[in-house]
Amino acid sequence: MKVQSIQPTPNPNAFKFLVDQPLAKSGQTLAYAKPEQARTDVLAQGMFAIPGVETLFFCENFVTVSMTGKADWRAVAEQVTRLLESHIADTPAPVGAPPDAAADPLATLPRGGDPEVLARINSLLDDRVRPALAGDGGGLQVMGLEGKTLFIRYQGACGSCPSSTSGTLMAIQNLLQAEIDEELVVTMS
């Protein structure tokens, strides 16, 4: 596996490492907020062992590494690159089951809400929002719908980015209000 580029993201504490081989199954993502969630993922465990690594977000051809504010950016980038390039490419990270899914398979399903409305929301997010977030090294998970309130969780670079909690959140709400329901409110879970 070869690291093709290391890209900054809008989040000043995250970098996106683009690779030439799959890290995840097509269309799937995996977010690790802490090392304990990566106990079955050898590659993620290795990355969490690097001083300064805080969270990981795997997509098909990239991993976004969020680091602490005190991390030595160059050292982290060098170690992550070495680890990725020594990874055996034909054994991608076990993506497809979110971190705590083994304990509770229902934990991945959005809670509450009309399944048809949730399907329409996810379809719109898949078409118009998630690709842009992935371009910046992040993602978005729908956590649930309660009444007219949609709960979301940002992943990857978006998870701790200041613009996610303001501008991006408002843009998502405006889109969903225009396309799904004008009374819909979007909030972070």
Secondary structure, 3 states (H helix, E strand, C coil): CCEEEEEECCCCCEEEEEECCCCCCCCCCEEECCHHHHCCCHHHHHHHCCCCEEEEEECCCEEEEEECCCCCHHHHHHHHHHHHHHCCCCCCCCCCCCCCCCCCHHHHCCECCCHHHHHHHHHHHHHHCHHHHHHCCEEEEEEEEECCEEEEEEEEHHHHCCCHHHHHHHHHHHHHHHHCCCCCEEEEC
